[in-house]
Amino acid sequence: MDAQSRGRADEFDPADQWVLNPDTGDYELRLNNSGGDSAAASQATQPRVPRRREAEHVRDTGGRRGESARDGKREESARDVGAQRRGTARDAQGRGSSPRREVPEQRGHRSAGGPRGKGGSGQAEAAGRRSRKAPKARRKKVLLWTGGTLAFVLVGLSVGGYALYQHFDGNLNTVDVGTAGNKNVFDNDAPINILVIGTDKRTGKGNEGYGDKGSVGHADTNILFHVSKDRSNATALSIPRDMIVDIPECRTKQPDGSEKAIQGTAGVRFNQSLGQEGRGPGCTMLTVEKLTGLKVDHFMMVDFNAVKELSTAVGGVEVCLAKPVKDKDSHLDLPAGEHRIQGEDALAFVRTRHSFGNESDLDRIKAQQQFLASMIRQMQSDDTLTSPTKLYKLADAATKALTVDSGIGSVTKLTELAQELGKVDTKNITFVTVPVKDNPAEKVRATVVPDEAKADPLFAMMREDTSLTEVNAQKKKAKSKQEALLKGPRAAAADVRVDVYNGGEIGGAAQTTVTWLQNSHGVLKSTNKANAPAKIAKTTLEYAPNQADQARALADLMGLPASALKQGTTDAEGLQAMVLTLGADFKGAGIPIAAPAKAPEGVQQANAAKPECAK
């Protein structure tokens, strides 16, 4: 392709190649001329494409002949732009600007007449499309969780374009977190926990005045998204950066491929779990797991520049101020009322801590939650979803801003994850913050510590997959089925026979539990079996059908939730005992493990579907 052709390609917005398919409600990348008579002529002017793509190109064109002249003109323009861009991409590859990589198999839209590669009349295929009932727009089912970090999936689902997949894949940064995360995108029939980290690292033009000079990037803003097993609801848990926690030992990958073991540290600020002493995102994931008892599957990390770029790409984010704000530190200067902010103003809004409430980091967290909820609503609006240009810009900005673990380190994997997350209705997303109190060890209040009386029940609710919002009848039915295991007669304490294993974090827990059961409740047939073969997150009680009365009795004594009961299929024989394995959720003998039905009193909640004003 000559320089003149490359110059013309640069004048086009890639999003203009998209055509709305009224039958599916999706935008499609059309690189062909839909008019059958001009197909041969146009082929001669198109640059050569790789053989696999050329074959798909021919198959795709067959089913679209005979459409209106208006569509033909639109697709002809799209074809020319697409051809120019492909040529530009090949020229760039030839110059060695980027290595050639394996690109995921395309998920382009197939002809209505059948699978790709099957012959058939274009007219029959068109009739097939007209007779098929158009499904609801799937675009609206894709939830854009992290203020745009998954926005690109809309492009991935709609366009199926080779060049765009390659482009977005090239944008992503990935980190190997070793055993800290989940190697699978997600596990079926299990919750999903995603840690979103906003760092104070300064990248991008105009960000020199923000954050700590020379910072390697600390865990400045942290939100754990817990998505329920049935995908009906989610909890977004904000973790204060100045909260005192214990950071466990962790291992990080070095640039040369080796691993470095970093010793754990007790009683330090949460934000030191990243950047300090060479800690990576995997260390932050393990710190969250130690704090909450929830296994973190994946992380997504962004910096200052991401807020500016994403808010601009979406066309601005609506916020509401209960009073005027003029903050000399964050440079936020806005009157009271509703505003649509982007770029510098958006960054200033999420950074300000002297404008709301008592000017603490906790009040800044509330403002950040309101901003994120508003961004989710904005990106799900028709104004964004029906604009190819906005979608492309948003996807491009999102992938450039994003660093993720290798378990979701490609467009294909992120698309798969986003499709799963998209099942959650916005009205069933609840924002909460870890309940905290002033650090009693300090005279000058600078840090906080978890308020265990409120935090532990909240963590237990998340571990037990208990929604903070009202959910559908199907989830209630499934929960009721599990809770039915607790209904029925109870055996006498003297008749309960159980072997106790320690699979949690507390040393000697099996012995202390056996001692407590025997001395406090008369469960004399309990036996200490020491450590379990492996550590587990949740306490479990395995028993046979003919031991159900014993299981109910022990569940009452231990405060076990219904989800901890694992009933087998065959009856126990002779003196066979039940097996109780204590997990990371076990806090001590006599402390109930079962989660409360609702959040503790005083835990502030915000719903993602309801706008609020920052105060």
DALIN-V705077 format. One record per run of one state. SS is the DSSP state (h for helix, s for strand, l for the rest). FROM is the first residue (numbers start at 0). TO is the last residue. If there is no record, write none. Layout:
SS:FROM:TO + SS:FROM:TO
//
This chain:
l:0:1 + h:2:9 + l:10:12 + h:13:16 + s:17:20 + l:21:24 + s:25:28 + l:29:34 + h:35:44 + l:45:49 + h:50:61 + l:62:67 + h:68:93 + l:94:120 + h:121:130 + l:131:136 + h:137:140 + l:141:150 + h:151:158 + l:159:160 + h:161:170 + l:171:171 + s:172:174 + l:175:176 + h:177:179 + l:180:190 + s:191:198 + l:199:217 + s:218:226 + l:227:232 + s:233:237 + l:238:241 + s:242:246 + l:247:248 + s:249:252 + l:253:257 + s:258:261 + l:262:263 + s:264:268 + h:269:272 + l:273:274 + h:275:277 + l:278:279 + h:280:291 + l:292:296 + s:297:301 + l:302:302 + h:303:312 + l:313:315 + s:316:320 + l:321:323 + s:324:325 + l:326:331 + s:332:333 + l:334:335 + s:336:340 + l:341:341 + h:342:350 + l:351:359 + h:360:378 + l:379:380 + h:381:384 + l:385:386 + h:387:400 + l:401:401 + s:402:404 + h:405:407 + l:408:409 + h:410:420 + l:421:424 + h:425:427 + s:428:432 + l:433:434 + s:435:437 + l:438:446 + s:447:449 + l:450:450 + h:451:462 + l:463:471 + h:472:485 + l:486:491 + h:492:494 + l:495:495 + s:496:501 + l:502:507 + h:508:520 + l:521:523 + s:524:530 + l:531:538 + s:539:542 + l:543:543 + h:544:557 + l:558:560 + h:561:563 + s:564:566 + l:567:576 + s:577:581 + l:582:603 + s:604:606 + l:607:612 + s:613:613 + l:614:614
//
